[in-house]
Amino acid sequence: MIKHQRGLTLSGLLVWGVFLVVVAVFGMKVVPTYIEYYKIQKDTKAAVAQVGPEATVADVRKAFDRFAEIDMLEFSSNQLEISKENGKIVVEFAYEKRIPLFANVSLVIDYQGSTKK
């Protein structure tokens, strides 16, 4: 005799299927923005390392633009805040990314980064 039945019902399968599809679509829309953020962070650090501590703001912007062009970023060097602290160049950036999810619902993510350690 069967004491306890085990298995998956059709309704349970549909609920889990819909849940997994929603999570996958959400991930496919959000993950590219995280990848872009990490590329910007990497490019700012590389630009500062390439130009050296005696560089001008224009030199840092040109170096960043070269790295951003290679990585095909839509982020412009005009959005960078460049300053010097203790003789070192510090590059900071902050931007907002709006991701349309469905209808008139969007997800807004505020990204910010710096070359400070």
Backbone bond lengths (Angstrom), bond angles and torsions (degrees), N, CA, C in turn:
res aa  C-N    CA-C-N  psi(-1)  N-CA   C-N-CA  omega(-1)  CA-C   N-CA-C  phi
1 M - - - 1.444 - - 1.522 109.80 -
2 I 1.289 113.79 145.50 1.459 120.17 178.51 1.524 108.17 -87.62
3 K 1.334 116.28 119.14 1.460 119.83 179.83 1.527 111.14 -86.19
4 H 1.331 116.47 -46.36 1.465 120.87 -178.51 1.519 108.45 -132.88
5 Q 1.289 115.91 127.72 1.447 119.31 176.96 1.519 108.86 -89.11
6 R 1.315 115.30 142.38 1.457 120.65 177.78 1.511 107.96 -127.08
7 G 1.331 114.91 147.17 1.443 118.86 179.44 1.508 110.39 157.14
8 L 1.295 114.48 -171.98 1.452 121.26 -177.23 1.512 108.13 -123.02
9 T 1.314 115.33 129.48 1.458 118.84 178.69 1.523 109.59 -82.70
10 L 1.307 116.04 161.80 1.454 121.11 179.14 1.529 110.98 -63.86
11 S 1.323 116.79 -40.57 1.465 119.80 178.85 1.531 110.69 -66.15
12 G 1.305 117.90 -39.68 1.467 121.33 176.38 1.517 111.42 -63.62
13 L 1.321 116.60 -40.38 1.458 121.31 177.81 1.527 110.87 -63.18
14 L 1.325 117.27 -42.24 1.462 121.15 178.84 1.528 111.65 -65.27
15 V 1.320 117.21 -43.12 1.468 120.79 179.38 1.520 110.16 -61.76
16 W 1.320 117.29 -49.04 1.471 120.29 179.25 1.523 111.81 -65.05
17 G 1.320 117.20 -35.76 1.466 120.44 177.79 1.517 111.84 -63.82
18 V 1.332 117.08 -45.66 1.465 121.53 178.05 1.523 109.86 -62.95
19 F 1.323 117.62 -43.35 1.462 121.74 178.91 1.530 111.01 -60.05
20 L 1.314 117.63 -45.25 1.462 120.81 -180.00 1.526 112.18 -66.22
21 V 1.320 117.23 -37.18 1.471 120.54 178.08 1.525 110.03 -65.88
22 V 1.328 118.03 -43.62 1.469 121.57 179.07 1.528 110.34 -61.97
23 V 1.321 117.23 -44.50 1.471 120.90 178.94 1.528 110.28 -64.11
24 A 1.314 118.38 -40.96 1.462 121.47 -179.86 1.529 111.32 -65.49
25 V 1.329 117.51 -43.47 1.471 120.53 179.40 1.526 109.91 -65.58
26 F 1.322 117.27 -42.90 1.457 121.59 177.28 1.529 110.56 -59.51
27 G 1.314 116.57 -44.58 1.469 120.96 178.75 1.517 112.34 -63.95
28 M 1.331 117.12 -39.36 1.468 120.33 179.99 1.527 112.15 -67.05
29 K 1.331 116.91 -23.66 1.460 119.56 178.46 1.526 111.84 -88.97
30 V 1.316 118.63 -31.12 1.464 121.97 -174.44 1.526 112.43 -89.92
31 V 1.306 118.38 -38.84 1.470 121.61 -175.32 1.534 113.00 -57.36
32 P 1.329 121.17 -41.82 1.471 119.21 178.28 1.534 113.73 -59.64
33 T 1.334 118.03 -32.01 1.462 119.21 178.65 1.524 110.92 -70.53
34 Y 1.328 117.36 -36.07 1.469 120.09 175.51 1.523 110.35 -66.20
35 I 1.306 117.32 -40.38 1.470 120.53 178.46 1.524 109.99 -62.96
36 E 1.334 116.77 -42.04 1.468 120.29 177.56 1.526 111.07 -61.86
37 Y 1.332 117.48 -42.41 1.463 121.42 178.48 1.524 111.15 -59.36
38 Y 1.318 117.65 -46.26 1.462 120.14 -179.30 1.525 111.94 -68.36
39 K 1.318 117.61 -31.19 1.469 119.80 174.32 1.525 110.89 -66.65
40 I 1.323 117.44 -41.57 1.465 120.80 177.83 1.523 110.01 -63.05
41 Q 1.328 116.42 -43.91 1.468 120.77 178.29 1.529 110.53 -60.11
42 K 1.316 116.81 -44.87 1.467 121.78 -179.95 1.521 110.85 -64.34
43 D 1.324 116.79 -42.90 1.466 120.89 -178.35 1.517 112.35 -68.10
44 T 1.334 118.40 -36.29 1.465 119.24 177.34 1.522 110.63 -65.76
45 K 1.321 117.24 -42.58 1.466 120.01 178.37 1.525 111.08 -64.69
46 A 1.322 117.19 -40.06 1.462 120.67 179.80 1.525 110.87 -67.29
47 A 1.330 117.64 -38.90 1.463 120.99 179.52 1.522 110.94 -64.87
48 V 1.322 117.15 -42.61 1.473 120.69 178.59 1.519 110.29 -65.27
49 A 1.328 117.22 -40.71 1.466 120.28 179.52 1.529 111.27 -67.01
50 Q 1.309 117.71 -32.96 1.458 121.11 -177.32 1.523 112.29 -74.46
51 V 1.324 118.70 -40.38 1.458 120.39 -172.76 1.518 114.01 -82.04
52 G 1.310 118.62 -27.32 1.459 120.23 -179.83 1.518 112.16 88.34
53 P 1.340 117.54 169.11 1.467 121.69 -173.13 1.526 114.91 -74.07
54 E 1.314 119.00 -16.21 1.468 121.47 -177.33 1.528 112.97 -97.24
55 A 1.300 118.46 10.25 1.469 122.35 -175.87 1.535 111.19 -76.75
56 T 1.311 114.91 158.37 1.464 121.08 176.34 1.526 109.32 -89.94
57 V 1.329 115.03 171.85 1.463 120.47 178.04 1.526 110.23 -62.43
58 A 1.326 117.02 -39.90 1.470 120.71 179.19 1.520 111.41 -62.92
59 D 1.346 117.07 -37.95 1.471 120.47 178.35 1.526 111.13 -63.29
60 V 1.316 116.50 -41.99 1.474 120.71 179.85 1.523 109.68 -65.91
61 R 1.315 116.98 -42.09 1.475 120.19 179.72 1.532 111.18 -63.87
62 K 1.333 116.84 -42.17 1.468 120.05 178.41 1.523 111.02 -63.69
63 A 1.326 116.96 -43.00 1.465 120.47 179.09 1.528 110.47 -62.92
64 F 1.342 116.26 -43.50 1.466 118.98 178.76 1.518 110.88 -63.19
65 D 1.340 117.15 -42.06 1.463 120.31 -179.85 1.529 111.81 -60.34
66 R 1.327 117.27 -37.07 1.468 120.11 177.38 1.525 110.93 -64.27
67 F 1.341 116.86 -45.24 1.464 119.89 178.59 1.529 111.19 -66.77
68 A 1.330 117.23 -39.34 1.468 121.02 -179.68 1.525 111.23 -66.34
69 E 1.329 116.72 -34.27 1.457 119.59 177.77 1.526 110.79 -67.04
70 I 1.310 116.42 -39.46 1.470 120.25 178.35 1.526 110.49 -64.04
71 D 1.343 116.49 -41.90 1.465 120.93 -178.64 1.528 112.81 -84.35
72 M 1.346 117.65 1.20 1.465 123.59 179.93 1.529 112.13 54.49
73 L 1.326 116.02 50.55 1.457 121.48 178.89 1.519 110.28 -88.85
74 E 1.324 116.12 146.68 1.449 121.71 173.86 1.524 110.71 -89.70
75 F 1.304 116.97 -2.51 1.461 123.95 -178.54 1.526 108.97 -79.73
76 S 1.332 116.54 133.19 1.453 121.45 -176.43 1.525 111.28 -100.77
77 S 1.319 116.60 151.27 1.453 120.42 178.16 1.522 111.60 -68.40
78 N 1.327 118.16 -15.61 1.466 120.92 176.77 1.520 111.79 -68.21
79 Q 1.327 117.51 -17.92 1.455 121.97 179.60 1.527 112.45 -86.41
80 L 1.318 117.76 -1.37 1.457 122.01 -179.62 1.523 110.42 -87.57
81 E 1.322 116.28 141.00 1.458 122.17 171.96 1.523 106.75 -105.49
82 I 1.326 116.33 115.91 1.458 121.45 -173.40 1.526 108.13 -113.72
83 S 1.338 115.69 129.50 1.458 121.34 179.30 1.524 109.01 -146.36
84 K 1.327 115.60 175.38 1.462 121.19 176.01 1.514 108.69 -120.03
85 E 1.316 115.57 134.59 1.464 121.94 175.99 1.519 107.78 -134.89
86 N 1.313 116.29 122.08 1.464 122.80 -179.98 1.527 112.06 55.46
87 G 1.323 116.26 38.78 1.455 120.76 177.53 1.517 114.82 79.27
88 K 1.319 118.41 4.46 1.468 122.07 179.40 1.521 109.44 -115.27
89 I 1.313 115.19 144.63 1.461 120.55 177.21 1.525 108.88 -77.58
90 V 1.329 115.14 131.16 1.464 121.37 178.37 1.527 107.52 -120.28
91 V 1.312 115.18 126.08 1.465 121.21 178.17 1.526 107.48 -113.48
92 E 1.329 115.33 127.47 1.458 121.23 177.96 1.528 108.84 -124.28
93 F 1.311 115.48 149.54 1.461 120.38 177.29 1.517 109.40 -147.17
94 A 1.303 115.18 151.74 1.461 122.32 175.93 1.519 107.29 -150.83
95 Y 1.316 115.36 135.07 1.461 119.49 177.89 1.519 109.29 -154.61
96 E 1.309 114.07 163.57 1.455 121.98 -178.28 1.517 109.02 -114.30
97 K 1.306 116.15 134.32 1.468 121.07 177.98 1.523 108.46 -116.45
98 R 1.309 116.56 123.81 1.469 122.64 179.31 1.523 108.14 -105.58
99 I 1.335 115.69 121.98 1.456 121.75 -177.35 1.527 108.44 -114.29
100 P 1.335 117.67 112.29 1.468 119.04 177.97 1.533 110.12 -70.46
101 L 1.322 116.48 127.50 1.462 120.65 -179.79 1.525 111.13 -95.99
102 F 1.320 117.42 -60.91 1.456 121.26 175.97 1.524 108.46 -160.98
103 A 1.310 115.80 150.60 1.466 123.47 -178.80 1.523 109.96 47.63
104 N 1.334 117.87 -118.79 1.459 120.68 -179.88 1.531 111.72 -108.02
105 V 1.320 116.94 26.89 1.461 122.29 179.89 1.522 108.85 -105.96
106 S 1.331 114.96 126.72 1.460 120.80 179.83 1.524 109.87 -129.38
107 L 1.315 115.33 155.52 1.454 122.62 174.52 1.521 106.73 -107.24
108 V 1.332 117.13 127.46 1.459 121.67 179.74 1.521 108.33 -111.36
109 I 1.344 115.81 125.03 1.464 121.73 179.11 1.520 107.58 -119.14
110 D 1.328 116.92 128.32 1.461 122.11 175.57 1.513 108.41 -97.65
111 Y 1.324 115.20 118.24 1.456 120.75 178.04 1.523 108.91 -105.42
112 Q 1.319 116.71 143.30 1.450 121.10 172.60 1.521 108.38 -150.63
113 G 1.319 114.93 146.33 1.445 119.76 -178.25 1.514 110.76 -152.76
114 S 1.311 114.82 168.07 1.455 121.38 -178.17 1.513 109.40 -155.71
115 T 1.333 115.72 158.01 1.459 120.01 176.06 1.522 111.32 -91.88
116 K 1.343 117.19 4.00 1.468 120.09 174.90 1.518 108.98 -65.54
117 K 1.301 115.69 152.70 1.471 118.31 177.45 1.486 111.71 -98.70
